[in-house]
Amino acid sequence: MQWRSIVLGLLVLRLTLSCMMWLSPSLSPSSGFYHNFPLGFSLGMPRDNKQRQDDGHLSTSEQSCRTSTREGKAAYTSYFEDSHDEYAKKYSSFPENLKAKMKDMAKAMFYFGYDNYMKYAFPEDELNPIDCEGRGPDAKNPSNININDVLGNYSLTLIDALDTLVVMGNISEFHRAVKLVIDTVSFDKDSTVQVFEANIRVLGSLISAHILLTDSKHPFGNVGLENYDNELLHLARDLAVRLLPAFENTGTGIPYPRVNLKTGVPPNSVNETCTAGAGSLLVEFGILSRLLGDSTFEWVARRAVRALWNLRSNVTGLLGNVVNIQTGQWVGKQSGLGAGMDSFYEYLLKSYILFGEKEDFKMFNAAYASIQSHLRRGREACNEGEGDPPLYVNVNMFNGQIMNTWIDSLQAFFPGLQVLSGDIENAICLHAFYYAIWKRFGALPERYNWQLQAPDVLFYPLRPELVESTYLLYQATKNPFYLHVGMDILESLEKYTKVRCGYATLHHVIEKSKEDRMESFFLSETCKYLYLLFDEDNPLHKSENKFIFTTEGHVVPIDKRFRERLWNDVFPKEDSSDELGTQDLRPANSSSKCNRIPEERKYFLPLKSVYMRQIDQMVGLL
């Protein structure tokens, strides 16, 4: 019962402190970005832009303690105007020598993981960094999907890291790795893998590496390999063909979640799949189709997206997280931004950016509007006004009612997607919330209860989502604050996850106990985004060509080739005179002046100084 006494004490302490802060003029609601993080959010009311009760979105402590006088709203561009503030001094600059140090640290982190994988684990799929040995599928326990969904006996970590070697400028090692993949990797395996994981980790990396090898316009110069004969592209096609049986014999066109690479869909396969798993194949399958001139792969992926889209609620416009592929019935009615749904939204926008298919953009805009209307809770304006800070919750897809009080770490990708859509202000707010959690624990717990302000699921498997959003926000705003965030994340990883032969999953973000696993995305995403954050002069940033990252962090160019169909008999024709270019992207709520990334990038620091104090107070008190 001791924990209950602690929680009760914290509640009383928090309520008292909230009252004191609300009664203090220097910490009034108008003087801060988030006036405070209340211990319990009162986020039960749906967001309504047209009409809402004056105090319906405020927490109980705020309603009881706030003053009746409402001060003027602070301007978005007034952040850190007080140059004497200690936080302004800390976050308004980032020395070049420190940036170089962090860049070197990120590179060393990658190579410590990569070199040890090659030494102790290759050709197996993953590195166990504590025991310094390799890990493959769990053949003794086929039901261990936590392992077997990802690992397929195809040197996963090496394949997943290919383009990271190029990003870091190590062309010689990239060539060696490509030759190893060509000489040793085969997909003719009796391995049952998840279609989604094989697509984003393996297929996506093979396609990216092939493009790097063959694209003479690439900013990294001539990275071509002598006598290269499109072997990676052939491997990618072979893998994709082995994934195609997942799309057969389903009543909806939505694929089975798993296939055996040798025999196809297992006879005992379940008929249920998650929205992200079924609806996040279009980028890789679409690029492959356009490289090969074969519509098959894009067609099955696009059919799955359309099928899911047509199953959305006609009341809220939301989708659930688990669907029956035969009947189209929603098995999981939870709608959110995290596990089971995240990359579905991501690929609606990225597919449009790559392929220029206007239906993708229309779906993204409609989805984004539904998210803002039904998932977003808190005050209407992100960085001004009164009420709870904005938060995206898990709701019932049919009525928008909150289903639980947790969010998961995968949702930290969403600020990065908001950057791509042009909704910078909301991206800043949501990113700040996740950074506050990281700052408190030195990692992101897999699930975090926003009502109790405590983790629900305590492990952290080295996920990249917060780093990715930090990188994209820095590219959009050039605010030194995000370099400080990156340094904080990098130093936390070094302090808490580094072990004898690599970097290990945190089993418990509070106690910092570890699990013996280094997933492949640590090298393909986490290290890559950290390195790029501090490498201002990276060719990727200097090139006139534009690039985008897949959901696994693989680099692909925004190329005219991918906007040209080599077939005319599959998708309905559209009026090309109205085709939108990547510069014409607008978010669903594009009327806001804050939604577009200004060319001059003169955004001020994204957090007011008082908010940074309150983050520190939250960390210290809770």
N, C-alpha and C positions, 0 to 999 in steps of 0.2 A: 504493500500500500504506500510505500515511500514515494513512488513516482507521482501518485495522486496529490500528496501534500506539496510536492515540488511544483506541479502544474498549477495547483490552487494558489500557491504563493506567487508564482510568476504572473498569474492572472491579476491578482490584487496589485502587484507591483506595476504591471503594465498599465492598468487602469489609472492608477495614481499618477504615473509619469505622463500618460496621455493628457490627463486633466491639466497637469502643470504646464505641459508644452502648449496646449491650446490656450491657456490663460496668459502665456508669456507672449508679449508683443513681438519679440524677436523671432519667435517660432510660429507665428500665425500662419494659417493656411496659404495665404497669398504670398508668403515669403519663401516658400519651398517648392521643390519639384514634386516629391511625394511628401506631404506634410508629416507623415509618419507611416510606419508599417504597423497597423493595429494587430494585436495578437490574433483576433478573430475577424475576418472580413465578413461583412454583411452583403453577400453578393447574390442574394436570392432573386432579386428583381431583374427582369429582362431589360436590356438597354433599348431605349426608345428615343430616337433623335428628335421627334416632333413634340412629345409631351412626356414629362416625368414628374413625379412628386418631388417637391423641393428637397426633402431630406430622405427620400426613400432609399437612396443609394449610399447613405452614410452608415458607418458602424455605430453600434450602441454607445460606445465610449465617446465617439465624436459628437453624437447628438446631445449627450448629457453634458459635455464639457466645452463645446465650442461657444465662442462669443457671438452675440447677435449682430455685431457690426461686420459687414462684408467689405473687405478692402479691395482695391482695384487689382485686376489680374496682371501678373507680371508678363512682360513680353518674352517671347521665345528667344529673341536675339539678345536678351540682356544677361545671359548666363555668364557668371564669373566677371561681371563688370568691376567688382570690388577687387582691385589688384592687391589689396593688403590682406585679403583672406588667405589663411594657411592652405586651404584646399585649392584655391586659385593658383597659388604658387606651386603646389605639388603637381597639379594636373594640366597646367597650361603650356607645358613644354616637355620635351623628352630629348635629352642630349644625344648628339650623333654618336658619341663614343659608347653610350649605353645601348643605343639601337644596334650598333655593330656587335656588341657583346651578346645581346639577346639573339641576334641572327646566328652567331656562332654557336650559342647554346642550343638553339633549335636544330641546327644542322648536326651537332654532336649527339643530340637525343635521337635523331633519326638513325644515324650510323651505328650507335650503340645497339639499338634494336635490330637493325638490318644485318649488321655484321654477325651478331650472335645468332640470328635466325639462320644465316647461311652456314655458320660454323657448326651449330648444334642441331638444327632442325631440318634443313633442306635435305631431301625433297618432300618432306612431310608438309602438311598444310600450315600449321601454326607452331609457334615457339612457346614452350613452357619456361618462362624466364627464371623461375625460382630453382627448379631442378635442372635447368640447362639441357633440355631434351625436346624432341619434336612431338607433335600431337597430330593424329589423324582421326578419321571417323571412329566412332565407338561401335566396332563390329559386334562386340558381345552383347550390346544393348541397343538394338535398332530403334527402340522407342525414345532414346535419349536425343530428342530433336534439338535441344539446346546446342549440342555439338554437331549432330548429323545433318541438320538443315544447312549448315555452313560449310562443313568440311567434306571434300569429295575425292581425296587422294589425287589432287592435281596441283600441288605446290602453290596453294592459294596465296600465301603471303608474298611470295616472289612475284606472282602475276599482278597482285593488287598494287605493288609498290613500283611498277615499271615507270610510270610517268613522273613519279616523285623524284626519281634519279635524274630525269631530264630537267625538271624544275630547279633542282639543286646544281645543275651544270655538270654533272658527272656523266659525260657521254660515253666514256670508255666502259664504265660499269654498266651503263644502260645496254650497250652493245653485248657485253658478256651475258647479262641477264636475259636478253632477247634470245641469244643463241641457246642458252640453257633451256628456255621455254620451248623453243622449236625442237630441240634434240630430245627432250625428256618428257614433255607433257603430252598426255593422251586423254581423251574424254571417253574412250571405250572402256568404261569402268562399271563394275557392279556396285554403284554408289547411288543411293537415293538422297537427293538434295532438294532444297527449297528452290523453286523456280526464281523467285524474287532475288534471293541471295546470289545464286549463280549468275543471274543477269547483271546485277549492279556491280558485283565484285570482280567477276571473271570476264564475262562478255564485254562489259564496259571498259575494262582495262586493256583487253586485247585490241579493241577498236581504237582506243585513244593512242596506244603505242604504235599501232599501224599507221595512223594519221601522222604522228610525229615523224615516223621513219620515211614517209612518202611525200609529205607536204613541203615543197621547196620554199614556200612563203613563210614558213614557221619562224618565229622570232629567235629561236635558239640556233638558227643557222642550219648548216648542213649536218643533220644528225642521221643521215641515211647510212644504211649498213650495206657494205659491199656484198653483192650477190644475193641480196634480199629479194625474194620472189613471192611477196605477199603471203608468206606462211602464216603470219598472225591473223590475217584476214580469213584465211582458209580455216584456221583453228576456231575463229569466232563463228564462222558459218556452221562448222561441224557441231559446236556446242549448241547453237541456236536450233539447229535441226533436231537435236536430241531433246530440246525443251518443248518442241512443237506438240508432241502428244498430249501435253497438259491442256491444250485448247480443244482437243477432240472429245466428242461424246459428252458434251455438257449442254444442258438445256438452255443455257443463257448466253454461251460464248465466253463466259468468265472462266478462266483456267483453273484446273486443279492446282493445289498449292505445291505439290511435290511430284517429281518424276524420278525414275531410275534411269540413269544415263545410258544403260545398255538395253533395258527391256521396256521402257516407257512407264506409264502410270501404274503403280503397284495395285494389285487386285483388291487390297483392303483399304484403298485411299478414302479419306474422309471427303465429304461433299461440301465442306465449309472452308472459306478462305477469308482473309482480311482485305479490306479495301485497298490499302497501300500495296500489299503483295500482288494483287491482281491488276491494279491500275497504275503501276509504276514501271511498266516495261517499254513504254512508247519511245523514250529517248534512245535507248540502245538498239531496240529492234528497228526503230525508224531510220537511224543512221546506217545500220547494216543494210537495210533494204535499199537505201539510196546509194550506198557504195556499190552494191551488187547489181542494182537494176532489177531486183526481184521484189515485187510488192508483198510477197507472202508474209514476211515477218511484221512489217508495219501494219498490214491488214488485220492480223489476229490481235495485235496489241491494241490497235485503235478500236476494234470491235468490242474488246473487253472494257475499255474506257467508256464507250458509248452505252454499253449495257449497264454498267454501274451508274452512270449519270441518269439514265432513264428510271432507275429505281429510287432516286432521291425523293424525299417527302414533298408532296405538293402543297404542304402548309408552310414549312420552314425552309425548304430548299436544301436541307441537310441530308447527308448520307450517314449510315451507320458504320460500324467498324468490322462486323463479320456478316457474311452473306452466304446463303446456300446456292451453290453454283448451278444446281439442277432446277430449283423452283424459283429462285430470285427472292426468296423470303429473307428478311433480315433476322439473323440469329442473334447478333449483337447490335443493340439499338443505340449504343453510346456514340455520340458524335463529339470529336475533339480535334486537337491539333497534334497529338502525340502518337504513341505506338498504335499501329494498325491503320493510320490515316495520313500521317505526315507527308510522305513523298507523293501521295496522290495529288495533293494540291500543288506541290512543288513542280511536278512534271506537267501539269496543265499549262503553267506559265512558260517553263523552259522548252516544252515542245513547240509552243508558238514562236518563241524567240528563235529556235533552230530552224523550224520548217515553214513558218509563216502561214500555217493553217488557221484560218480565222475562227473556226469552231473551237479550237483549243483556248483561244483568248476569250471568247464569249463564255465558255464554261468557267474559266478562271475568274472572270469578273463577277459572274453570278455567284460562284462559290464564295468569293471574298466578301460580297455583300451579305450573304447569309451568315458567314462567320462573324462579321461585325455586328449584325443584328441580334444574333442568338447566343453566341459564345462569349462575346466580350462583356465583361461586367466592370463596374466602377464608373468613375466620372466620365462625362462625355468628352471633354477636352483632355488630351493626354497630359500636358505639362502645366495646366493652369486650372484654377477653380478649386472647388472643395469636393470632398468625398473620397472614397477609397481609390487607390491607384488602379489603373486598368489591369485586367487579368483575363485570360481566356480559359474558360472552365469546360468540364465535360458535361454534356447535356443529353437529354433524350431527343433523338433526331426528329420525332414527330411533334413534340410540343415545346421544346426548348427549355424544359425544366432541368435543374441541376441534378445529376445522378450520383455524384460523389464529391468529395472535397479534396481530391488530389490532382496534381498535374505530374507529368513525367519529364525526364531530362531530354527526351527526343524533341519536345516542343521548343527547345531552345534554338532550333533551326529557323523558326518562323520569323524572327527579326531579319534574318538574312533574306528570306523570301520577300518580306515587306520592302527591303531596300531595292530589290530587283523590280518590284512593282511601282516604286516611287514613293511609297508611304513612309518617308523617313521618320517623321515625328513619332508615329506609333512604334516603329522599329526601335527607336531610342528608348522608349518607355519600357517595352517588354524586355529588351536586352538588359536594362538596368535591374529589373526584378530578378532575372536569373543570375546576374553577376552578384547581387546581394546574397543569394543563396550560396554561390561559390565562395564568396568572401568569408562567409560564416563557417563553412565546413572544409574549405580547401579542395572541394570537389563537388560535383552535382550528384546527390542521391538519385537513384533510378526513379523513385516516386517521392514527391514532397507534398505534405498535407498543408494547404494554404490556410486552413481554418485553425489548426493547432500550431502552425509554423514549426513543424517537425517532420523528419523523414518518415515515410510509410514503408519504403523499400530502401535498404541502406547501402546497396553495392553501387560501385561506379566502374564500368568496364573500359575506361579510357576513351569515352565517347568524344566526338569532335564538334558537336553541334554548337556549343557556346563559342568555341574558337572560330568556327566558320562565320557566325554572325558578327563576331568582333572584327574579323578581317574585312568583311563586306561593309560594315559600318565605317571602318577607317577609310576604305577606298572611296566611299561616298562622301565623307565629311572632312577627312584629313585632320580630325581632331586628335591631339596627342593623348587625350584621355584613353583612347582605345589601345594605344601602345602600353599604357600603364596596366590596363586590364590584361593584355596579352602577357606582359611580364609576370603579373600575379599568377596567371594560370601556369605559365612555364615553370616558375619557381615552385609552385605547389606540386606539379608533376614530378619534378626532380626530387623534392623533399619526401613525398609520401609514396610514390609508386616505383621508384627505381630500385631494382634488386640486382642480384649477382650477374644475370645474363640478359637483362632487358628491363621492361617496364610491366608491372603486374596490375591486374584488376584489383581495385579496392573492394574487399568483402564488406567492410563496415566503415562508412565515411567519418564516423565519430571516433571510433577506436583505431582506425587506420590499419586494421588487419587486412591481409591480402589473400588473393586466390591466384593459383599458378596458371595464368592464361594471359597472353598478349594477342588480342584479336587483330586481324589484318588491317582493319581500318585505322589503327593507331599510326601505321606508317603511311597509308594512302591518304589520310585526311588530317588527323590531329597534328602530326609533325609538319605536313605540307602547309597547312594554313598558318601555323605558328611561324614557319620560316618566311613565307610570303608576307606576313604582316610586318616583319622587320626588314625585309629586303626591298627597299624602295626602288632600287635599280635593277630589279629582276627583269629579264627580257620580256616576261609576260606582261609587265606593267608599261614597258617602253614601246611595245610593238603597236603599229597602226592597226593591225588585225585585232579583232575582238574575240574573246573566248568566254566560255561558260563552263562551269563545273557540273558534272553529273552528281547524283545524290551520294555517290561514293567518292566524290572529290576528284574524278578523272577529268582531265583537261580536253575539251573539244572545241574546235574553232566554230564561230558563227560564219559559215561558209555558204557562198551562193550555190555551191553544189547541192547542199542539203535543202535548198528551197526550190529545187527543180525536180519534179517527178519524171521518172523515166518510163512511166506507164500512164495510161489515160482511162483505164477500164475498171478502176476499183472505187475511187472516191468521187463524190459529186464535184463537178467543175464549179469554180468560183470566178467571179469577175476580177480579173487581175488588175484592172484599173484602180481598184479600191484597196489593193493589198497594202497592209501596214508593214512598215519597216521596224527594225528594233528601236529606232529613235522615236517612234510614235507610241511607245507603250504608255498606257495610262492605267492607273489602278481603278478599282470600281468606284471609289469616291473621289474622282479626279478633280472635283470642283475646288478642293482645298488647295490653297496656295503653297502648303507645305508638302504636297505630295510628289513634287518633282525634284530630282537632284539638280541643283543649280550648277551651271557649267563652271562658275568661278569657285564653287565649293567653299564658300565663306561661312559655313555653319560655325557657330560658336560652340564652346564646349558643351556637351550634351547634358550635363547635370549641374544644377545649381549647388553652390557650396553648402547651403544648409542641408540639402539632401544627402551629400556625402557625409556630413556629420551624423545624420540620422542613420545611415547605413552602419557607421561605426558604432553608434549607440545600440542599434539592434543586435549587432554581432557581439558586443560586449555584454549586453544585458541578458540576451536569450541564448 
